[in-house]
Amino acid sequence: MIAMALVATAIFLSNNLAVRASDGDDEAIVGSWVGTFTPAAGDPAQFPPLPAMFSFTSDGILTETDGGSLASPSFDPFSYGSPGHGVWRRTSERRYSAKFLLLNVNTDGTLQVTGTVTLKITVEKAGNSFHGTGHYEFALPDNTVVAAGDEVIDARRIKV
């Protein structure tokens, strides 16, 4: 009788844990992703598709690198761009918000602009891709916004 109760308890717990992990996975976004930023429809700041890579860690840290930080920027004078550093959090099942900052510095190392990017991301049910929308702003050291716009992001998980 005790053995049957233990077996029933083990089955109950394993079924409930499996449902919890698959239905509301807090960390479906954790891992590395490769994707593309494109301008949102109707956004005045049109740009060509911009390749991007993201790494989301289980403790809420986000690192991002995109083609904009690797190419010669459109800012004058010439500047160097950094990868994005930021944070993410779960907002609901398979939905996340994220924010990261980018720095562009002049050739002498002084700050030219700071970019702020906010994203709203949905990871598809199988967990292999995500789609989202974003907003970016680039501001001078005195906080004057010199560029802003909306974008769309699509990405797929990097797998072994």
Secondary structure, 3 states (H helix, E strand, C coil): CHHHHHHHHHHHHHHHHHHHHHHCCCCCCCEEEEEEEEECCCCCCCCCCEEEEEEECCCCEEEEEEHHHHCCCCCCCCEEECCEEEEEEEEECCEEEEEEEEEEEECCCCEEEEEEEEEEEEECCCCCEEEEEEEEEEECCCCCEEEEEEEEEEEEECCC
